Amino acid sequence: MQALEAEIDRLKSVIKSGGTFHSPMPSERASCDPEKDKEIKSNPPSARGVVLVYEDDDCVFTDGPPRPSPPGSHAQHSCELYIERLENKVAFGMVYPREDNLTNLVHGVDIPTGHQCVSVDGLIKPDALLPVEMRGDDMMTFRDALGSFLAWPEKLINYTNIAEISEIPELAETFVFIDPGSTYHVNANFEAYILNRLTEGNPDRLFFLPHNQNMHWILVVIWEGEIYILNPLPHLTQFSELRKALSRALKSYNSEIGRGNKMAKAKFLSVGSPKQPNGIECAYVIMRYLKEIIDDDKLNFPKKWLAKTQSCYSIEQLDEVCIEALQFIQEHI
């Protein structure tokens, strides 16, 4: 816990000071070029927010150019921007809904029908060309547009506003997050806490329990009287004490709500769920599991990850959840 608190304090100080953050991902993309790093430190941009710039050779957190907050910014939403098709993601930023005449303009020009005012806060493909209608003498690529506002086609915007599940009623009725800090030790208190959380509210909700055992993160999902365990490591681990405690708690819960008192057995989805690419990304993989389950309207994860596979998440897929987590931290500190 001390190491975690120290890391959180470090992230806060980086964000508040506008410093440079090097991704902890063990990959070539996360290893910033020393000369570029020196250049950034010696010529710090005059930025307000934290902007993540992706390039083929590096991944660096640095400040972006200052930008004003347009009217109605209290209703803004995080978003991802695409060009041509939804598979071609190039940048991310914020959408500013139209609330008055001022937010109907971008660079003094009316926003066309079917478009939204967006700010470009971070780049995934910095050298990609802007759509023809958005180019100007001093703005040809997305790198040139960083920190600026654009009128973007609504159909090529993916809203990714980050908020706690409890703040979104429809999500709170579907998903429950069980505090991993309260379930670190598998003992009698563990079972009592799990049972208490299960009995709060709608019994048909899907319960998420990230669990750390021997410095390794796994994800437990409790849903419709079943227990699912997702392990980012490729080899099967039984987690016998955890499984027994969860089964006892769920047996008591099922009995209370009239589902019978049959002992629930844990189902391992580890054979089909994507794995961590290296040795230290287990927490990021758990975050990715959570994202994919929540984003799936059909909640098809038991079938999707049941079949055996050797697939691993790419560094880019894990970086995506890191970006979202850091955006959340930036918005809430």
Buried (B, 14 or more C-beta within 10 A) or exposed (E): EEEEEEEEEEBEEBBEEBBBBBBEBEBEBBBBEEEBBEEBEEEEBEBBBBBBBBBEEBBBBBBBBEBEEBBBBEEBBBBBBBBEEEEEBBBBBBBBEBBEEEBEBBEEEEBEEEBBBBBBBBBBBBEBBBEEEBBEEEBBBBBBBBBBBBBBBEEBBEEBEBEEBEEEEEBBEBBBBBEBEBBEEBEEEBBEBBBEBBEEEEBEBBBBBBBBBEEBBBBBBBBEBEBBBBBBBEEEBEBEEBBBBBBBBBBBBBEEEEBEEEEBEBEBBBBBBBBBBEEEBBBBBBBBBBBBBBEEEEBEBBEBBBEEEEEBBEBEBBBBBBBBBBBBBBEEE
